Amino acid sequence: MLSLIGILIVVVGFILRINPLLVVTIAGLATGLAGGLGPLEVIAAFGKAFITSRYVAIVWLVLPVIGLLEHAGLKERARTVVGRLQAATTSRVLLAYFAIRQITAALGLTSLGGHAQMVRPLIAPMAEGAAENRYGELPQRTRFRIRANAAAVDNIALFFGEDIFIAIGSILLIRGFLDQNGIHVEPTQLAIWAIPTAICAFVIHCTRLLFLDRKIRNEIAEKAEKT
Amino acid sequence: MITLEHIYWLTGLMMAGVSIVNWRDRSNPRRLNNTAFWGIYAVTFLAGTYLPDVVSGFLVIGMVLVASIRGLGQGRGESATREEREASAIRWGNKLFIPALAIPILTVLGTVLFKKITIGGSALVDVKQVTVISLAIATLIALTIGLVMLRAPLSAPIREARRLLDAVGWAAVLPQMLAALGALFAIAGVGNVVSGLAQRWIPLDHPSAVIATYAIGMAVFTMIMGNAFAAFPVMTAGIGLPLIVQKFGGDPTIMSAIGMLSGFCGTLMTPMAANFNIVPTALLELPDENAVIKVQIPTALVLLAANILLMNFLVFRR
């Protein structure tokens, strides 16, 4: 039971809005101590785990080139291109990205997206640009809502697309785990049974996206009434 | 052979560059904090493989202290005004998309091609890490295209990287920190304690109740751990296999596939999945760090309910 202290620290820390790096470090050290490690052993275990997880940070390598292109006006260009398409609305831009992202992820092309390389420089400016094209300068609140939706589309389409591809990490993990327990399953079977949920995810989230345009319109009307 | 280690060196060099740019930037009131933070981070990339674990541990604690005591600052924001960027956008037009789209396209090409290229019998790149290495190489090529096309000075990319990385701030390191926390949870056996609690307190004598417990348990445990991969073995060994499969005769394939996806619903709702939920709020400069989670929660909850229904319908049919 004592080993649950880390979970408690994380929950309390996030609620009190203490710097998450500090919260997570303290939770990690406390969990290790509760699990019976000595102080130096805990620090070593934490250091080792941090070093072996470095691959998570490799995505930051895209920042120099993205920054360079942003400096040269990439986001502004993405807005202009969308602005020329009369039919483009925020909902439609995000729906199109959702479909492309989910289908390509299902084909194993999970790297055709991502927050640093696609959402920030291209998708979010396009979704904002479509709304600006219709309503002019957007209120901050609406701008932030559109950006958060752009990030959510990338996540949801990826999560519920990638599991249809047979060589993805989660399928390999399931297969390995069941093998250890004496149950042999085919990756293709696992992939097939991910399809019903993938369809549900598409229907549910795209339905919500269809209402986004209306929400943006209402927010702008509200703003206009106030002023 | 190109391995992950080489990519770490490259990342380390970038972090070191970011640290140096910060050191020289007097517009940032906390420039020394930023210099130390990214500097130590650079060391973990350049030397992490060779350092004793304890030393790495103290380096990480050092970074955390620098980031949480007085915190990190930011230099003067954008390097170009909006007007300058708009003028530049008109000048370059759609050519600007070439390097940006080269990154994902070359990454995908790399993942396919590098597996096939061998030199003198050994693979050109470490096949197990092919996606990450392809991403890094694609980025380098895209950067070269960008530099040549825009005729930008060589120092520009690192200055721009500094601007973006400082905008993200400590959140850039959070995903890695959470992965480390997950490892400590595993060492301390947190998973077994949680599944033990679930088995003791939840009525598990009806198939539908078991399925709901399993799916919701996957989501909740994923929210705690920040990762469905950590939750899956624990919940499946604790509830899925003994009850759904062995006691009630459910299909393990269908149960596992939908169980994992129930975990993904949890991923959408937790700040612990920082690289998906917290990092984008920093990247998109949103003031509310839970903004992305708030958008995702309705979809995640409806989809979790859909998963429970699907598992009820599908898992006992054979």
Interface residues (C-beta under 8 A of the other chain):
Chain A: M1 S3 L4 G6 I7 V10 F14 I18 N19 P20 L21 L22 V24 T25 A27 G28 T31 G32 A34 G35 G36 L37 L40 V42 I43 A44 A45 F46 G47 K48 A49 F50 I51 T52 S53 R54 Y55 V56 A57 I58 V59 W60 L61 V62 L63 P64 V65 I66 G67 L68 L69 E70 H71 A72 G73 L74 K75 E76 R77 A78 T80 V81 L109 T110 S111 L112 G113 G114 H115 A116 Q117 M118 V119 R120 P121 L122 A124 F144 R145 R147 A148 N149 A150 A151 A152 D154 N155 I156 F159 F160 D163 G169 S170 L173 I174 F177 L178 N181 I183 V185 E186 Q189 L190 A191 W193 A194 P196 T197 C200 A201 I204 H205 R208
Chain B: L4 I7 Y8 L10 T11 M14 T44 F45 G48 T49 L51 P52 D53 V54 V55 S56 G57 F58 L59 V60 I61 M63 V64 A67 S68 G71 S79 A80 R82 R85 E86 A87 S88 A89 I90 R91 W92 G93 N94 L96 F97 P99 A100 I103 P104 I105 T107 V108 T111 Q129 T131 V132 S134 L135 A136 T139 A142 L143 G146 L147 L150 A152 A156 P157 I158 R159 E160 A161 R163 L164 L165 W170 A171 A172 V173 L174 P175 Q176 M177 L178 A179 A180 L181 G182 A183 L184 F185 I187 A188 G189 V190 V193 V194 I224 A228 F229 F232 P233 T236 A237 L241 V245 P252 T253 I254 S256 A257 I258 M260 L261 F264 T267 L268 P271 M272 A274 N275 F276 N277 I278 V279 P280 T281 L283 L284 E285 L286 P287 D288 A291 V292 K294 V295 Q296 P298 T299 V302 L303 A306 N307 L310 L314
